[in-house]
């Protein structure tokens, strides 16, 4: 319809336009210091909104000190509150106030130590995405068909290292666009009397987690092991040491914290070696001399899955093995063997602990002790009353990073054990079941900071667990979040573009995978910015799947 023209006498009857009241721009007259002080009272969500007001406010709202304070208040302070005994101190509020002192930042002190190089807003965003399970997912095809032995994968500082009998050693940078950074065939290091082409275990050097170099050890089928470093500039690996073959069988598990190497063979022999050291292990380090065998143990009760760990102590080092063990009447439990050494490498003590309780019960029923109180003439007496519970199934995987020992089970649950290890005591507390998965859990990985990630058998469900400060046995109070990946639209970052466009269909959180989908082999790892899993296609090829929180 044609718009009606305005008649001349209608213009006289139009109401006058309301004039905006003139106001003085008081915000622009404030100094930057005063504006920053005002912005410091805003939550992080409002700081993001303030970046849209003006160029000046946008620059001030991105100030590093604002986001550093917000990071401390949300992610450091809650962890400090959960430290046992701190809440009961009289100076609780004062001792936890915001400060730039490294002692008040717990394990995040490396961010403060980096100074202006730390992007605090980016660090806040990464932590926020972890807490919500928000991430982008991308995949990378790495093998056309599975190798004779399972492929070994490790993640270190944004570098994924794979090891198999067909392709040898390979490395990719998974930060940003995935790209290869190193490769080496086993034929280049194979000795005439050794079978180094069949790797069975691999471990990253944990002596310096923030070092630029990526060094690791590999165990082989013939009982030998080697130490390697990645040279990203040359796109190759450098062999630092290759141990002779052994008659004790394949190296089924290995841990490496330079200069210590801890191995476990298929016949149950645990060996601790120390490499001769004069300087930190880097690419410039000359070939290492043969190591010295410090200790050797023979186990008759350790069952797979296993987890080896080496950690530094104020007075030396601790080397330990966590393992599954069949028990009566609990079905399956976990055990821990620990070696404590002085700084000079001499063994102080060797001790073990188990998580199952002593006593015998009827075979058809499993009981647990439940504390109760009885009133008598002598007052209140605490007793332990047996209560029937379901027997524990054999773990599908096991991960130990002191003080957390985490096992996964085929009945959709995980079990968390807290380990106490000091100069006089080694003990494992009764396990707490973790609920949340809707299908069998094939693998999990836990860090020493209490963060864990678990994956289902079909690879369709991943969950993040915050275990620090203990965990409630009540499923409604357990802290976990399910990953909610967003599709990575960049075709350059996804070699399997056709499959990447259907990630939600095949790997969505529906508990089912299509007939030509992928299944998880149980391996999972994470660092500060991403989670990496290895998935195998039912028809053959293997792919790395990266969940990026940055």
PyMOL commands that set and color helices and strands:
alter all, ss='L'
color gray80, all
select helices_A, chain A and resi 8-12+32-39+44-50+55-61+64-81+92-95+102-104+106-113+115-117+120-132+186-188+475-477+491-493+497-500+503-507
alter helices_A, ss='H'
color red, helices_A
select strands_A, chain A and resi 134-143+152-156+159-164+168-173+179-184+199-204+215-220+225-231+236-242+251-257+260-265+269-274+292-298+303-313+316-327+331-342+347-354+366-376+379-389+397-401+404-408+414-421+426-428+432-434+441-446+451-456+462-466+480-482+484-487+518-526+530-537+542-548
alter strands_A, ss='S'
color yellow, strands_A
deselect
rebuild
show_as cartoon
